[in-house]
Amino acid sequence: MFISFEGIDGSGKSTQARVLAETLRAVGHEVVLTREPGGSPGAEEIRALVLEGDPDRWSAETEILLFTAARRDHLERTILPALDAGKIVLCDRFADSTRMYQGLSRGDLRAQVDALHSLMIGREPDLTLLIDMDPAKGLARAKGRNGTEERFEDFGLELQEQMRAGFLGLAQEFAARFRVIDGDRPQDVVAADVLAIVQAELS
């Protein structure tokens, strides 16, 4: 099973993906925990290009190409081999993030994102867990990490508000694979909801 975690910056999705991986491994599942952009050596190199530096470093169109290149490498070298080997793949962000961050937030480029996805990726997750969070709280949490990968956080609260609305829209558009989880609760409560949803899907 291929499971993606989505949400705005600071929503806690990375933490929840890690906790789920640990829990599933403890009960005997083989799990590959990966992330986007990144997840393969080539894609990790592209990650540094798109997540660090000035917010205006790339146009949205160039970003779409970079993210698609990273995703294609990730799919070929990490995701598909793991699925073929019968493992569960947990991915911190996948194509839905590109639909939002490049396709919606920085111009109306969703058609280009979808066309490239169809041409070069052609695969959706089996299940997408959207960790929903108040944008102001999420941004404060993300900025509090004091990391170097803050190019998108530096666009500010308005972008995060757009992203939240967009992700909730995607959850309706792709209702068959999306599950929306309230991330504005204690971490262990959110993790229990995540586990219950995944166990139901696995069974």
Residue, then its C-alpha position, 0 to 999 in steps of 0.5 A: m500500500f502506498i500512503s501519502f501524508e499531506g498538509i500545510d507547513g507545520s501541520g505535523k504530517s512528518t511526525q505522524a508519518r514517522v510515528l505510523a512507520e514505527t507502529l507498523r514496523a512494531v507489528g511486523h510490517e515492512v515499511v519504507l518511510t520517505r519524503e518529497p521532494g527527495g526520497s532518492p539520491g537524485a531527488e534529494e539534490i533537487r530538494a536542496l535547489v527548491l527548498e533553500g534560498d530566496p522565495d523568488r529563486w524560481s518561477a512556479e513553472t520552473e518549480i513544476l519541472l524540478f518537482t516532477a523530475a524529483r518525483r520521477d526519480h523517487l518513483e523509479r528508485t524508491i517507491l515502485p521497487a518497495l511496492d513491488a517487494g510487498k512493502i508499505v510506503l509512507c510518503d511525506r508529501f506527494a503530487d498533491s503538494t505540487r497541485m497546491y504549491q505550484g498549481l494553485s498558489r503561484g498562478d493558475l497552473r493546475a492544468q500544467v501540473d496535471a498534464l505533467h503528472s499524467l505524462m511522467i508519473g501516472r500514479e496516485p497514492d492508495l490512501t492520502l491522509l490530510i493533517d488539517m491545521d489552522p494556518a497561523k498555528g502551523l506557520a508559527r510551528a514551522k518557523g519555530r524549527n529554525g531550519t534552512e528549508e524555509r523558502f515556502e514558509d517565507f511566502g507568509l500566512e496568506l500562502q498557508e491559508q490558500m494552501r489549507a483551502g486548496f488541500l480541503g478542496l483536493a480532499q473533496e475532488f479525490a474523496a475516494r483516497f483522502r481522509v481528513i484528520d484534525g491535526d489541532r489536537p495532541q500528537d498521540v490523539v492524532a496518531a491514534d486516528v491515523l492508525a485506525i484509518v490505516q488499519a481499516e484500509l490494510s484489512 
